Amino acid sequence: MTDDELRDELLRRLRVDREVRDPVHASEPGWADRWAAVDEDNTVWLMSVVSSQGWPLLSQVGEDAARAAWLLAQHADAAPELQRHFRAAMADAAAHGEARARHLASLEDRVRVNALRRRP
């Protein structure tokens, strides 16, 4: 996938993510299932990107699409092991100035909260 294709797909997925989270849809039948399906699809897709190309870098996709990648990772709560993998990939990118430290910190918080939720 070229950088432009990756950027466009990240931004498209962000639009879908935002749409499904719009509270105006909360009373619609099947809304929660659609939300979960969007998150699952985005998580699987982002994992395929990270596995094949690494974390989407600021220099590669730009600020807005890099932010989209972070948000998709934030919303991977149903797959904590993948979310941890995203955190590690993003940490490597941030160490090289290719991801925002504030986004990494937020993802780190999310991973830690999710780990506490899953304790027996």
PyMOL commands that set and color helices and strands:
alter all, ss='L'
color gray80, all
select helices_A, chain A and resi 3-21+23-25+31-53+58-61+63-74+80-95+101-117
alter helices_A, ss='H'
color red, helices_A
deselect
rebuild
show_as cartoon
